[in-house]
Amino acid sequence: MASDNWSIKGNYFESCTCDLICPCITLKPPTTGTCTALLGWHIDEGHLDDLEINDLNVAMFLQAPGLLTEGGFKVALYVDERASEAQFDAITQMYSGQLGGHLAVVCSLVGEVVSVKQTSIEYSVDGKTRRLKVGDGIGESEVVEVEGADGGPVIVSNPPLAIAPGNDITISDTVKVAYSDNGVTHEHSGTVSLASNFTYGPD
């Protein structure tokens, strides 16, 4: 039986092909009809039973054929090469929905897992700029926060659809996204990026 003694928390960001502000979070269809996104999570700390899962990164390339709540996602999952075999197994169980919680809700929308790979993942936050680099030429993303009227970030609160429920979302502009793996080559820029803290667990 899968363990219910687990949790991970940290921060995440994604960039997709929707315009500002992404209609997907208000349960509307993507602005381009489909949604293609590169996502990254930095796990500050977590555990599965007695196994610590700290300071590791996870990335995902996602293609959704239409309205996100209708599912049919095609995804490729990438786990930090610094993870031990046990940590890799734990993270893949979490991100495949086997351990329940909100990640299981997200996974219920997945129609096909194209690949699960362990590779280098660099995740950084430098002021208003966030960067993600996956492998050697697999994927990269750079986004910069949109400046609000008071000079601070533009925040979306309480959206009906969220990767990390209960957390405010910071809106950024995408400088660039590039991806090449599993026979797919994709690039986009000038679109929306969403970022927030996250906490996942069995509930």
N, C-alpha and C positions, 0 to 999 in steps of 0.2 A: 504494500500500500504506500502511496506517495506520502511524504512527510508534510505536515502542516506547520512545522516549526521552521519558518524561514522568513526573511525579509531582506530587501535591498533598498537603499535610498541614495540620492545624489542629484544630478542635474542632467538635462537632456536638451537637445535642440534638433530641429528638422528643417529642411527646405523642400518645398514641393513646387509644382508647376502652376499653382493657383496665384491669382493676382492678390494684392493687398485689398481688403483683409480677407483671408481664406474663408469661403462660404461653407466649407466642409464642417467647420466647428459649429455652425448654426443649422446643421442637418440639411443643407442645400447641395445640389450637384456641383462638382468641381467646375471652375470657370472655363477649363479647356475640354470639358466632357469626360475626361479621364484624369486621374491623379497619379503622378510619378514623384516619388520622394526618396531622399537619402536621410536617414535618421541616425543619430548617435546618442549614446547614454554613457555618462561617466558615473560609475558606482563608487561613491565615497566609502561606504561601508555596508556590510550585509553578512548574512550567514545562512547556511542550510544545516540544521541540527548543530553539530559542533564545528562544522567547517566554516572558517572565515572567508568572506568574499569582499576584499577591500581594494580600493585603488585600481580597478580594472575597467576596461572600456568594452562596449558592445555597439555594433552598427548593423543597420538593416537597409537594404534597397527594396522598395515597395512599389508595385504597380497595381492600381485599383481601376477596374474597368468603368466605373461610374459612381453613383451615389455610395459613399463609404459604408453606410449602414446596410447596404444590400450585399456587401462582402465580395467574394471572388478574388481576393487579393492574391497576387503572385509575389513571393518574397524570397530574398536571399539573406541569410543571417551570418554575421561575422563576429567572432569572439576573440578577444585580446590574446595574442600569442604568449603573453606572460602568465596566463592562467595555467595552473597545474591541470593534470588530467581530471582530478576530482572536481576542481573548480569549473572546468569546461563542461563536464557532465551536469553539474548543478545549474549552471547558467542556461544550458540548452534545455533542461527540464523546465526551468522557469519561463523561458521565452517561447517554449512550445505549448505552454498552457497546462502542462501535466500536473503542476502543483496548485492550480486554482488561482483565485484572486482576479484582479483586473486584467492581468496578462492573459488569463484564460478567456476572458471576454473578447479581448483583441484577437486572439488566435481563432476564435469561432468565426471570424470574418475571412480567414485565410483559406483560399482554395487550393493553392499549390506552394509547397516549399521547394524552391529550385535547388538550393544548396545550403549547407551549413559548413563553414570553414573557420579555421583558426589562423589568424594572421596579425600582423602589426596594426595597431590602431592608435593614432595620435588624436587626442581631444584637448583643446585648449580654449580658455576664455581670457581675453586680454582687453580689459576695459569694456567697450561696447562691441568688440569683435569676437566672434566665435569661429573656430576652425576645426575641421575634422579631416583626417587623412586615413584612408583604409588601404593597407597593403602597399605594394609597389605598382601604382598605376590603376588600382582597382577603383578607388573612389576618393573624391575630395570635395569639400564644401567650405565656403567662407561667407559669413553673413555679418551685417552691421546693424545694430539697433536703430529703429526709427526714433527720432528725437521728438518728444512731446512739447506742448506749449510752454512748460516750465523748465525745459531742458532735460527732463528725466525721460524714462522709457514710456512707450505707449503700451498700456496694459489692457488685456481682455480678462474679465472676471466671470466666473460661473457659466462657461459655455456648455451647451448640452452634449457636445462630443469633445472628448479630450483624451490624450495619451496618458496624462497624469491628473486624474480627477482631484478636485479640491485645491489645486494650485493655480494661481494667476498665471496667465500666459503673456510673455513679452514678445512684441512684434518687431521683426527685423526685416531689412531688405537683403535679398540674396545677391551677393557679388558674383559668385559662380558656383556651379555644381557640375561635376563631371563623374561619369561612371562607365566602366568597361569590364564586364565579366559575364560569364554564362551566355555568351553569344549576344549580349545586349550592349549597345553603346548609346549613351545618353548624355546630353548637356543641357543646362538651362541657366538663366540669370535674370535679374530684374523682377523676381517673383517674391512671394511671401516666405518668411521663416518664422517658426514658432519655437519658443524656449520656455522652460519652467523647471522647477524642482520636481522630483518625483519620489514617492514611497510606494513600493509594491510589497504585498504580502498575501497570505492565504485568504484574507477576507475582502 
